[in-house]
Amino acid sequence: CRISKLQIPLHKHPPRHRSQYPRQHRVHRPHIVVEPAMRYGTPSVRPALEKLKAEGVGQLVVLPLYPQYAESSSRSSIDKVSFELKAMGWAPRLKIIRSFHDDEGHIDAWVELMREKMPADSDAHVLFSYHGLPERHLKKSDPTGTYCLDGGEATSRESEARVYSCCDKALKVHCPANETCYRAQSLETTHKIAEKLGLPRERWSISFQSRLGRTPWIKPYTDEVIPKLVANGVKSLVVVTPSFVADCLETIEEIGDRARETFHEAGGVDFMRIECLNARPTWAKALSSLARSAEIS
């Protein structure tokens, strides 16, 4: 029986990265078929599924290319696959990889990239900037209904004083909410990368970018953190964006241009944006291993 690895890369998966997995390419073993698809864009999910069905695939592994789980990205992609499978009347054995925020291959790929780009003697502060989410999304994805947002509500008044102690606790004690908490998973990714790099706690920070509207989004905000870092004496800043596996508008323009400008206007001197994993061989290998580890027995 043939096994398929269906990737849901969305708009963050550029052609150069997709070339690591050409259409209907067999990864390592002849019975594994890979078909890329995009949640919003071309090639879309339905044609990819139709090709896989025509190939005689009986086992399907769905791998959204979002390291940290979020309702608006990971869940949306998974739901789209489920919708199309039902519409097609096709019911292959299904395995879904909801997140890979703590996958060692993924972490190692980031560590290798950062070591390569950062000077060995650098004393720069490292900012891990993740795509933001409205706080209400965390509340909605909390299976306990009482853990996320420190047990509070996603209101502007409560958000002002929120410290997110729930995320710190989730890293120390297993909690069902951590399996679907985007902020806690972002924090865990950061801790793992920083630990392997040997970065002391005072040399790194975490923030969230791309917020829209007036509704409370998860904090701290990248555009507010950067001036505060400069005010606290940071003159050299390195920014990485581990919620993206491939560069896009949010990394190239929002961080590479706007965050750089914010840093310099605040009095900062040296700014470096480290690109995403894109088509790095170590990341392609890690992705292949991640997909193969999910094979259905």
BELDAUR-V789050 format. One record per residue. N is the residue number from 0. RES is the residue in three letters. SS is DSSP state (helix for helix, strand for strand, loop for the rest). NEAR is the number of other C-alpha atoms within 8 Angstrom. Layout:
n	res	ss	near
N	RES	SS	NEAR
N	RES	SS	NEAR
This chain:
n	res	ss	near
0	CYS	loop	7
1	ARG	strand	10
2	ILE	strand	13
3	SER	strand	14
4	LYS	strand	13
5	LEU	strand	13
6	GLN	strand	13
7	ILE	strand	14
8	PRO	loop	13
9	LEU	helix	11
10	HIS	helix	10
11	LYS	helix	10
12	HIS	loop	12
13	PRO	loop	10
14	PRO	helix	6
15	ARG	helix	8
16	HIS	helix	11
17	ARG	helix	11
18	SER	helix	7
19	GLN	helix	8
20	TYR	helix	11
21	PRO	loop	9
22	ARG	loop	7
23	GLN	loop	7
24	HIS	strand	10
25	ARG	loop	10
26	VAL	loop	10
27	HIS	loop	5
28	ARG	loop	6
29	PRO	loop	7
30	HIS	loop	8
31	ILE	strand	13
32	VAL	strand	15
33	VAL	strand	15
34	GLU	strand	15
35	PRO	strand	13
36	ALA	strand	14
37	MET	strand	14
38	ARG	loop	12
39	TYR	loop	7
40	GLY	loop	8
41	THR	loop	6
42	PRO	loop	9
43	SER	strand	11
44	VAL	helix	13
45	ARG	helix	8
46	PRO	helix	8
47	ALA	helix	13
48	LEU	helix	10
49	GLU	helix	8
50	LYS	helix	8
51	LEU	helix	12
52	LYS	helix	10
53	ALA	helix	7
54	GLU	loop	6
55	GLY	loop	8
56	VAL	strand	14
57	GLY	strand	11
58	GLN	strand	13
59	LEU	strand	13
60	VAL	strand	15
61	VAL	strand	13
62	LEU	strand	12
63	PRO	strand	13
64	LEU	loop	10
65	TYR	loop	13
66	PRO	loop	11
67	GLN	loop	11
68	TYR	loop	15
69	ALA	loop	12
70	GLU	helix	9
71	SER	helix	6
72	SER	helix	9
73	SER	helix	14
74	ARG	helix	11
75	SER	helix	9
76	SER	helix	11
77	ILE	helix	11
78	ASP	helix	8
79	LYS	helix	10
80	VAL	helix	10
81	SER	helix	8
82	PHE	helix	8
83	GLU	helix	11
84	LEU	helix	11
85	LYS	helix	9
86	ALA	helix	7
87	MET	helix	6
88	GLY	loop	6
89	TRP	loop	8
90	ALA	loop	7
91	PRO	loop	8
92	ARG	strand	8
93	LEU	strand	10
94	LYS	strand	11
95	ILE	strand	8
96	ILE	strand	10
97	ARG	loop	9
98	SER	loop	10
99	PHE	loop	10
100	HIS	loop	12
101	ASP	loop	10
102	ASP	loop	8
103	GLU	helix	6
104	GLY	helix	13
105	HIS	helix	13
106	ILE	helix	13
107	ASP	helix	9
108	ALA	helix	12
109	TRP	helix	11
110	VAL	helix	11
111	GLU	helix	8
112	LEU	helix	9
113	MET	helix	9
114	ARG	helix	10
115	GLU	helix	7
116	LYS	helix	7
117	MET	loop	7
118	PRO	loop	7
119	ALA	loop	5
120	ASP	loop	4
121	SER	loop	6
122	ASP	loop	5
123	ALA	loop	10
124	HIS	strand	11
125	VAL	strand	11
126	LEU	strand	12
127	PHE	strand	13
128	SER	strand	14
129	TYR	strand	13
130	HIS	strand	9
131	GLY	loop	10
132	LEU	loop	9
133	PRO	strand	11
134	GLU	helix	11
135	ARG	helix	10
136	HIS	helix	10
137	LEU	helix	14
138	LYS	helix	12
139	LYS	helix	8
140	SER	helix	11
141	ASP	loop	13
142	PRO	loop	8
143	THR	loop	7
144	GLY	loop	8
145	THR	loop	8
146	TYR	loop	10
147	CYS	loop	15
148	LEU	helix	13
149	ASP	helix	11
150	GLY	helix	7
151	GLY	loop	8
152	GLU	loop	8
153	ALA	loop	11
154	THR	loop	8
155	SER	helix	8
156	ARG	helix	6
157	GLU	helix	10
158	SER	helix	9
159	GLU	helix	6
160	ALA	loop	6
161	ARG	loop	8
162	VAL	loop	5
163	TYR	loop	9
164	SER	helix	7
165	CYS	helix	10
166	CYS	helix	12
167	ASP	helix	9
168	LYS	helix	8
169	ALA	helix	12
170	LEU	helix	9
171	LYS	helix	6
172	VAL	loop	6
173	HIS	loop	7
174	CYS	loop	7
175	PRO	helix	8
176	ALA	helix	13
177	ASN	helix	12
178	GLU	helix	8
179	THR	loop	11
180	CYS	loop	14
181	TYR	helix	11
182	ARG	helix	9
183	ALA	helix	12
184	GLN	helix	14
185	SER	helix	12
186	LEU	helix	10
187	GLU	helix	11
188	THR	helix	12
189	THR	helix	10
190	HIS	helix	8
191	LYS	helix	10
192	ILE	helix	12
193	ALA	helix	11
194	GLU	helix	8
195	LYS	helix	8
196	LEU	helix	8
197	GLY	loop	6
198	LEU	loop	9
199	PRO	loop	7
200	ARG	helix	5
201	GLU	helix	5
202	ARG	helix	9
203	TRP	strand	12
204	SER	strand	9
205	ILE	strand	11
206	SER	strand	13
207	PHE	strand	14
208	GLN	strand	11
209	SER	loop	8
210	ARG	loop	9
211	LEU	loop	5
212	GLY	loop	4
213	ARG	loop	4
214	THR	loop	8
215	PRO	loop	11
216	TRP	strand	10
217	ILE	loop	11
218	LYS	loop	6
219	PRO	loop	9
220	TYR	strand	10
221	THR	helix	10
222	ASP	helix	9
223	GLU	helix	8
224	VAL	helix	10
225	ILE	helix	11
226	PRO	helix	11
227	LYS	helix	8
228	LEU	helix	9
229	VAL	helix	13
230	ALA	helix	8
231	ASN	loop	6
232	GLY	loop	6
233	VAL	loop	11
234	LYS	loop	10
235	SER	strand	11
236	LEU	strand	13
237	VAL	strand	12
238	VAL	strand	13
239	VAL	strand	12
240	THR	loop	13
241	PRO	loop	12
242	SER	loop	11
243	PHE	loop	11
244	VAL	loop	13
245	ALA	loop	12
246	ASP	loop	15
247	CYS	loop	9
248	LEU	helix	7
249	GLU	helix	9
250	THR	helix	11
251	ILE	helix	10
252	GLU	loop	10
253	GLU	helix	11
254	ILE	helix	12
255	GLY	helix	10
256	ASP	helix	9
257	ARG	helix	9
258	ALA	helix	11
259	ARG	helix	10
260	GLU	helix	8
261	THR	helix	11
262	PHE	helix	14
263	HIS	helix	9
264	GLU	helix	7
265	ALA	loop	9
266	GLY	loop	8
267	GLY	loop	13
268	VAL	loop	8
269	ASP	strand	7
270	PHE	strand	11
271	MET	strand	7
272	ARG	strand	9
273	ILE	loop	10
274	GLU	loop	9
275	CYS	loop	11
276	LEU	loop	12
277	ASN	loop	13
278	ALA	loop	11
279	ARG	loop	7
280	PRO	helix	6
281	THR	helix	8
282	TRP	helix	13
283	ALA	helix	10
284	LYS	helix	9
285	ALA	helix	11
286	LEU	helix	10
287	SER	helix	9
288	SER	helix	9
289	LEU	helix	10
290	ALA	helix	11
291	ARG	helix	7
292	SER	helix	6
293	ALA	loop	9
294	GLU	loop	9
295	ILE	loop	7
296	SER	loop	2
